[in-house]
Amino acid sequence: MSIWKFSIQDDVVKSGDTERKKLTKDGCNEPFKGRFWCPKRQWFRSSPCPFINRNECECYELMCGCL
């Protein structure tokens, strides 16, 4: 029995046993079945992240203490 896993390695998105080419530059908001991947939280969001890139996300976290 295997556990389903979503991951991004280099330019490849892996979801379970399937693979595809990454659509976004840094993996933020990578679409998957109507959800959007957040590499910072390692989980899916129901709507796209409001930040333009990961640097903006990390700056916000530094200023506010959390996401």
N, CA, C and O atoms as a printed pandas DataFrame, in Angstrom:
     atom_number atom_name residue_name chain_id  residue_number  x_coord  y_coord  z_coord
0              1         N          MET        A               1    0.849   -1.183    0.000
1              2        CA          MET        A               1    0.000    0.000    0.000
2              3         C          MET        A               1    0.892    1.242    0.000
3              4         O          MET        A               1    1.812    1.345    0.811
4              5         N          SER        A               2    0.623    2.181   -0.902
5              6        CA          SER        A               2    1.425    3.397   -0.959
6              7         C          SER        A               2    0.558    4.609   -0.633
7              8         O          SER        A               2   -0.661    4.590   -0.799
8              9         N          ILE        A               3    1.213    5.646   -0.172
9             10        CA          ILE        A               3    0.541    6.899    0.169
10            11         C          ILE        A               3    0.728    7.864   -0.990
11            12         O          ILE        A               3    1.831    7.996   -1.522
12            13         N          TRP        A               4   -0.349    8.541   -1.382
13            14        CA          TRP        A               4   -0.284    9.509   -2.464
14            15         C          TRP        A               4    0.515   10.710   -1.999
15            16         O          TRP        A               4    0.334   11.194   -0.882
16            17         N          LYS        A               5    1.412   11.196   -2.872
17            18        CA          LYS        A               5    2.266   12.315   -2.513
18            19         C          LYS        A               5    2.360   13.297   -3.684
19            20         O          LYS        A               5    2.455   12.886   -4.840
20            21         N          PHE        A               6    2.334   14.591   -3.376
21            22        CA          PHE        A               6    2.509   15.649   -4.367
22            23         C          PHE        A               6    3.853   16.294   -4.106
23            24         O          PHE        A               6    4.147   16.682   -2.975
24            25         N          SER        A               7    4.680   16.414   -5.145
25            26        CA          SER        A               7    5.980   17.060   -4.963
26            27         C          SER        A               7    6.430   17.716   -6.260
27            28         O          SER        A               7    5.962   17.375   -7.346
28            29         N          ILE        A               8    7.348   18.664   -6.121
29            30        CA          ILE        A               8    7.951   19.336   -7.271
30            31         C          ILE        A               8    9.453   19.172   -7.147
31            32         O          ILE        A               8   10.056   19.586   -6.158
32            33         N          GLN        A               9   10.051   18.560   -8.165
33            34        CA          GLN        A               9   11.498   18.358   -8.189
34            35         C          GLN        A               9   12.030   18.857   -9.521
35            36         O          GLN        A               9   11.657   18.346  -10.577
36            37         N          ASP        A              10   12.889   19.841   -9.472
37            38        CA          ASP        A              10   13.418   20.498  -10.675
38            39         C          ASP        A              10   12.252   21.058  -11.481
39            40         O          ASP        A              10   11.528   21.920  -10.982
40            41         N          ASP        A              11   12.048   20.595  -12.710
41            42        CA          ASP        A              11   10.950   21.079  -13.558
42            43         C          ASP        A              11    9.829   20.061  -13.702
43            44         O          ASP        A              11    9.032   20.144  -14.636
44            45         N          VAL        A              12    9.761   19.096  -12.781
45            46        CA          VAL        A              12    8.765   18.025  -12.870
46            47         C          VAL        A              12    7.838   18.050  -11.655
47            48         O          VAL        A              12    8.290   18.111  -10.512
48            49         N          VAL        A              13    6.533   18.002  -11.927
49            50        CA          VAL        A              13    5.524   17.909  -10.874
50            51         C          VAL        A              13    5.101   16.447  -10.794
51            52         O          VAL        A              13    4.703   15.850  -11.795
52            53         N          LYS        A              14    5.191   15.879   -9.602
53            54        CA          LYS        A              14    4.804   14.486   -9.405
54            55         C          LYS        A              14    3.607   14.431   -8.479
55            56         O          LYS        A              14    3.631   14.998   -7.386
56            57         N          SER        A              15    2.559   13.749   -8.916
57            58        CA          SER        A              15    1.380   13.556   -8.076
58            59         C          SER        A              15    1.029   12.077   -8.124
59            60         O          SER        A              15    0.492   11.584   -9.116
60            61         N          GLY        A              16    1.335   11.387   -7.053
61            62        CA          GLY        A              16    1.159    9.940   -7.038
62            63         C          GLY        A              16    2.124    9.307   -8.024
63            64         O          GLY        A              16    3.334    9.520   -7.944
64            65         N          ASP        A              17    1.588    8.530   -8.953
65            66        CA          ASP        A              17    2.423    7.861   -9.959
66            67         C          ASP        A              17    2.532    8.642  -11.258
67            68         O          ASP        A              17    3.222    8.200  -12.177
68            69         N          THR        A              18    1.871    9.789  -11.362
69            70        CA          THR        A              18    1.907   10.557  -12.607
70            71         C          THR        A              18    2.878   11.727  -12.499
71            72         O          THR        A              18    3.133   12.251  -11.415
72            73         N          GLU        A              19    3.410   12.121  -13.649
73            74        CA          GLU        A              19    4.363   13.236  -13.719
74            75         C          GLU        A              19    3.970   14.166  -14.852
75            76         O          GLU        A              19    3.390   13.734  -15.848
76            77         N          ARG        A              20    4.290   15.449  -14.696
77            78        CA          ARG        A              20    4.115   16.435  -15.769
78            79         C          ARG        A              20    5.120   17.554  -15.584
79            80         O          ARG        A              20    5.732   17.688  -14.524
80            81         N          LYS        A              21    5.284   18.353  -16.623
81            82        CA          LYS        A              21    6.207   19.485  -16.556
82            83         C          LYS        A              21    5.607   20.590  -15.695
83            84         O          LYS        A              21    4.401   20.833  -15.740
84            85         N          LYS        A              22    6.437   21.248  -14.924
85            86        CA          LYS        A              22    6.008   22.353  -14.064
86            87         C          LYS        A              22    5.540   23.525  -14.924
87            88         O          LYS        A              22    6.185   23.862  -15.917
88            89         N          LEU        A              23    4.420   24.148  -14.547
89            90        CA          LEU        A              23    3.858   25.266  -15.314
90            91         C          LEU        A              23    4.299   26.624  -14.802
91            92         O          LEU        A              23    4.341   27.588  -15.567
92            93         N          THR        A              24    4.631   26.716  -13.520
93            94        CA          THR        A              24    5.037   27.994  -12.948
94            95         C          THR        A              24    6.544   28.020  -12.712
95            96         O          THR        A              24    7.184   26.973  -12.617
96            97         N          LYS        A              25    7.105   29.232  -12.616
97            98        CA          LYS        A              25    8.556   29.382  -12.498
98            99         C          LYS        A              25    9.124   28.786  -11.216
99           100         O          LYS        A              25   10.113   28.055  -11.256
100          101         N          ASP        A              26    8.499   29.097  -10.070
101          102        CA          ASP        A              26    9.078   28.653   -8.801
102          103         C          ASP        A              26    8.201   27.677   -8.024
103          104         O          ASP        A              26    8.491   27.378   -6.865
104          105         N          GLY        A              27    7.127   27.172   -8.648
105          106        CA          GLY        A              27    6.283   26.184   -7.988
106          107         C          GLY        A              27    5.131   26.776   -7.198
107          108         O          GLY        A              27    4.236   26.041   -6.781
108          109         N          CYS        A              28    5.129   28.082   -6.980
109          110        CA          CYS        A              28    4.014   28.730   -6.280
110          111         C          CYS        A              28    2.786   28.724   -7.188
111          112         O          CYS        A              28    2.892   28.957   -8.392
112          113         N          ASN        A              29    1.632   28.457   -6.604
113          114        CA          ASN        A              29    0.361   28.434   -7.336
114          115         C          ASN        A              29    0.349   27.418   -8.470
115          116         O          ASN        A              29   -0.340   27.616   -9.471
116          117         N          GLU        A              30    1.097   26.345   -8.326
117          118        CA          GLU        A              30    1.086   25.282   -9.332
118          119         C          GLU        A              30   -0.312   24.650   -9.319
119          120         O          GLU        A              30   -0.717   24.093   -8.299
120          121         N          PRO        A              31   -1.065   24.726  -10.443
121          122        CA          PRO        A              31   -2.439   24.219  -10.447
122          123         C          PRO        A              31   -2.505   22.690  -10.407
123          124         O          PRO        A              31   -1.692   21.997  -11.020
124          125         N          PHE        A              32   -3.492   22.190   -9.672
125          126        CA          PHE        A              32   -3.725   20.747   -9.614
126          127         C          PHE        A              32   -5.184   20.502   -9.235
127          128         O          PHE        A              32   -5.575   20.710   -8.087
128          129         N          LYS        A              33   -5.981   20.060  -10.199
129          130        CA          LYS        A              33   -7.389   19.713   -9.983
130          131         C          LYS        A              33   -8.165   20.804   -9.247
131          132         O          LYS        A              33   -8.850   20.524   -8.263
132          133         N          GLY        A              34   -8.060   22.040   -9.720
133          134        CA          GLY        A              34   -8.831   23.138   -9.142
134          135         C          GLY        A              34   -8.260   23.716   -7.858
135          136         O          GLY        A              34   -8.883   24.586   -7.249
136          137         N          ARG        A              35   -7.101   23.260   -7.438
137          138        CA          ARG        A              35   -6.428   23.782   -6.249
138          139         C          ARG        A              35   -5.076   24.332   -6.663
139          140         O          ARG        A              35   -4.632   24.120   -7.792
140          141         N          PHE        A              36   -4.419   25.039   -5.751
141          142        CA          PHE        A              36   -3.134   25.668   -6.061
142          143         C          PHE        A              36   -2.116   25.297   -4.987
143          144         O          PHE        A              36   -2.374   25.470   -3.796
144          145         N          TRP        A              37   -0.977   24.793   -5.400
145          146        CA          TRP        A              37    0.069   24.309   -4.495
146          147         C          TRP        A              37    0.841   25.470   -3.884
147          148         O          TRP        A              37    1.255   26.393   -4.585
148          149         N          CYS        A              38    1.030   25.413   -2.572
149          150        CA          CYS        A              38    1.854   26.388   -1.867
150          151         C          CYS        A              38    3.096   25.662   -1.358
151          152         O          CYS        A              38    2.999   24.881   -0.412
152          153         N          PRO        A              39    4.268   25.901   -1.965
153          154        CA          PRO        A              39    5.480   25.209   -1.527
154          155         C          PRO        A              39    5.912   25.601   -0.115
155          156         O          PRO        A              39    6.585   24.825    0.563
156          157         N          LYS        A              40    5.537   26.773    0.324
157          158        CA          LYS        A              40    5.888   27.222    1.672
158          159         C          LYS        A              40    5.177   26.373    2.725
159          160         O          LYS        A              40    5.794   25.927    3.692
160          161         N          ARG        A              41    3.888   26.156    2.533
161          162        CA          ARG        A              41    3.095   25.366    3.476
162          163         C          ARG        A              41    3.074   23.882    3.144
163          164         O          ARG        A              41    2.631   23.065    3.951
164          165         N          GLN        A              42    3.554   23.534    1.949
165          166        CA          GLN        A              42    3.523   22.150    1.486
166          167         C          GLN        A              42    2.100   21.604    1.488
167          168         O          GLN        A              42    1.851   20.473    1.906
168          169         N          TRP        A              43    1.156   22.445    1.004
169          170        CA          TRP        A              43   -0.239   22.046    0.953
170          171         C          TRP        A              43   -0.956   22.846   -0.124
171          172         O          TRP        A              43   -0.377   23.759   -0.712
172          173         N          PHE        A              44   -2.215   22.506   -0.385
173          174        CA          PHE        A              44   -2.997   23.156   -1.432
174          175         C          PHE        A              44   -3.860   24.275   -0.877
175          176         O          PHE        A              44   -4.325   24.215    0.262
176          177         N          ARG        A              45   -4.067   25.302   -1.701
177          178        CA          ARG        A              45   -4.970   26.405   -1.379
178          179         C          ARG        A              45   -6.165   26.311   -2.312
179          180         O          ARG        A              45   -6.043   25.786   -3.418
180          181         N          SER        A              46   -7.320   26.812   -1.883
181          182        CA          SER        A              46   -8.507   26.783   -2.739
182          183         C          SER        A              46   -8.491   27.913   -3.764
183          184         O          SER        A              46   -9.188   27.846   -4.776
184          185         N          SER        A              47   -7.690   28.962   -3.500
185          186        CA          SER        A              47   -7.553   30.072   -4.443
186          187         C          SER        A              47   -6.064   30.385   -4.617
187          188         O          SER        A              47   -5.256   30.048   -3.751
188          189         N          PRO        A              48   -5.701   31.023   -5.723
189          190        CA          PRO        A              48   -4.279   31.346   -5.930
190          191         C          PRO        A              48   -3.743   32.253   -4.821
191          192         O          PRO        A              48   -4.475   33.062   -4.252
192          193         N          CYS        A              49   -2.479   32.105   -4.534
193          194        CA          CYS        A              49   -1.807   32.917   -3.533
194          195         C          CYS        A              49   -1.761   34.372   -4.009
195          196         O          CYS        A              49   -1.532   34.615   -5.194
196          197         N          PRO        A              50   -1.972   35.340   -3.119
197          198        CA          PRO        A              50   -1.960   36.746   -3.538
198          199         C          PRO        A              50   -0.561   37.309   -3.801
199          200         O          PRO        A              50   -0.438   38.389   -4.379
200          201         N          PHE        A              51    0.490   36.604   -3.390
201          202        CA          PHE        A              51    1.848   37.109   -3.568
202          203         C          PHE        A              51    2.341   36.857   -4.989
203          204         O          PHE        A              51    1.975   35.860   -5.611
204          205         N          ILE        A              52    3.161   37.752   -5.491
205          206        CA          ILE        A              52    3.677   37.656   -6.855
206          207         C          ILE        A              52    4.717   36.548   -6.979
207          208         O          ILE        A              52    4.761   35.841   -7.986
208          209         N          ASN        A              53    5.557   36.397   -5.948
209          210        CA          ASN        A              53    6.602   35.376   -5.983
210          211         C          ASN        A              53    6.928   34.933   -4.556
211          212         O          ASN        A              53    6.363   35.450   -3.592
212          213         N          ARG        A              54    7.836   33.981   -4.432
213          214        CA          ARG        A              54    8.188   33.468   -3.105
214          215         C          ARG        A              54    8.912   34.493   -2.258
215          216         O          ARG        A              54    8.774   34.493   -1.035
216          217         N          ASN        A              55    9.677   35.362   -2.885
217          218        CA          ASN        A              55   10.385   36.405   -2.145
218          219         C          ASN        A              55    9.386   37.326   -1.436
219          220         O          ASN        A              55    9.579   37.679   -0.273
220          221         N          GLU        A              56    8.328   37.708   -2.138
221          222        CA          GLU        A              56    7.297   38.554   -1.533
222          223         C          GLU        A              56    6.618   37.815   -0.377
223          224         O          GLU        A              56    6.326   38.417    0.656
224          225         N          CYS        A              57    6.373   36.545   -0.543
225          226        CA          CYS        A              57    5.775   35.707    0.502
226          227         C          CYS        A              57    6.683   35.658    1.732
227          228         O          CYS        A              57    6.214   35.811    2.860
228          229         N          GLU        A              58    7.974   35.445    1.513
229          230        CA          GLU        A              58    8.923   35.365    2.628
230          231         C          GLU        A              58    9.084   36.716    3.337
231          232         O          GLU        A              58    9.230   36.759    4.558
232          233         N          CYS        A              59    9.058   37.809    2.582
233          234        CA          CYS        A              59    9.131   39.148    3.201
234          235         C          CYS        A              59    7.911   39.394    4.082
235          236         O          CYS        A              59    8.030   39.920    5.189
236          237         N          TYR        A              60    6.737   39.009    3.584
237          238        CA          TYR        A              60    5.511   39.178    4.367
238          239         C          TYR        A              60    5.604   38.368    5.670
239          240         O          TYR        A              60    5.226   38.846    6.740
240          241         N          GLU        A              61    6.103   37.162    5.559
241          242        CA          GLU        A              61    6.231   36.316    6.754
242          243         C          GLU        A              61    7.216   36.923    7.747
243          244         O          GLU        A              61    6.972   36.874    8.952
244          245         N          LEU        A              62    8.320   37.491    7.273
245          246        CA          LEU        A              62    9.294   38.134    8.149
246          247         C          LEU        A              62    8.692   39.350    8.866
247          248         O          LEU        A              62    8.955   39.574   10.048
248          249         N          MET        A              63    7.886   40.127    8.146
249          250        CA          MET        A              63    7.277   41.326    8.749
250          251         C          MET        A              63    6.158   40.978    9.725
251          252         O          MET        A              63    6.026   41.611   10.772
252          253         N          CYS        A              64    5.360   39.980    9.386
253          254        CA          CYS        A              64    4.162   39.670   10.185
254          255         C          CYS        A              64    4.347   38.489   11.154
255          256         O          CYS        A              64    3.581   38.342   12.106
256          257         N          GLY        A              65    5.335   37.672   10.915
257          258        CA          GLY        A              65    5.578   36.538   11.807
258          259         C          GLY        A              65    4.940   35.237   11.358
259          260         O          GLY        A              65    5.332   34.169   11.828
260          261         N          CYS        A              66    3.976   35.299   10.467
261          262        CA          CYS        A              66    3.342   34.077    9.957
262          263         C          CYS        A              66    2.598   34.388    8.669
263          264         O          CYS        A              66    2.452   35.546    8.277
264          265         N          LEU        A              67    2.133   33.333    8.022
265          266        CA          LEU        A              67    1.330   33.508    6.793
266          267         C          LEU        A              67   -0.124   33.528    7.136
267          268         O          LEU        A              67   -0.965   33.664    6.248
